[in-house]
Amino acid sequence: MVTKQRMAFPPGRAKSARALEEGDKVFPLYTTRGRFRNPTCDLGRVIARAQVASPVRALEEPVVFGDRSFAEGCRLDVSGLAPFREGLVLRDLVPRLPVFPDPATWSVRMRRASLELPPADANLARAELEPLLRPYNGSAGAYRWETASA
C-alpha cells in the first residue's frame, strides 16, 4: 500500500469497500503489533493520511499476501506518511474514540479491511496524527522493506 499508493480489499468486504468514493479522506494503513515480528516491542500504529484517487473496482489480478487474496482495489494519493516504524499509537487514543464502545475489546474492530470513523473520531485522529507525518516523497523509501527468507 505505502510504496504503490494502492489499497486492496478481500472479496468478503467488497460491499463496504465500494462505499468509498473518489476524494474520500482516509487513514489508509494501520500497522499491527506483529508487522515487524516483534509484538512485545512494536505497537499498532496509524501511519498515513491519504485520499481515495479512483473508484474501488475488481482487480485484473488479485493481490495475494500469504494465503489471503484481495480482489477489489483502488488508487490512493498518500499526502503524509510517518517515518518508518513510527506513527499514531492507536491504543492510546481508543478511550477517546466512540467508534470503540468497549476499550477492552477495541482490537476486534480492527480485524477488518476498513473501519469507518464518525466525523468527530476522524477529526481527533487527524489532529493527533498530523504532527507525526512527513511528506510522502521523503518518507516512502524507508517502507521498501524486505522480509528475511526462512
Steps between C-alpha positions, in 0.01 A plus 500: 500500500761754602739481206236425233236743637230240455252333733360149456202329663407132545190368318287495816550874544405606145175668602657715773804573281280623216347753737831690471482778245764690314606795717421331834764569761640187662758384750603219270730293706507361847811295570436226754726415795620188320586675171871522579509160672544641848151540653640550849698804383302642205161668534205527262518835325317713246776610264350698212249753376358460150214567264324243282620571144288253300181302542525161669473230232581138432873453440619324184741301716415456868768610744619207712666524842578159643181297473269803466374635170376856447280534191379863524714809507549870439777755459593736782673834514712475817571855611666434835697207637653435841866403511560124485383321818345820634149646491193542716475229767132421465473319835572829680216677316234227538344631827426830320344342187129411523540267199646259758215467754692248712866599534584153634405338167590778256748291301222266382353788296838541329487149354325617187604653172363843592339680791292812443561765762229742611600860410600591857723190525656575161572859603665388824710234325601750231604758762709243688657352185580824318810603703651153440476510120766591248468561125436172314791536257751538781370209708376224267846360419546379858193277457663292225570232755575142404421215733777259574483159336429208730 
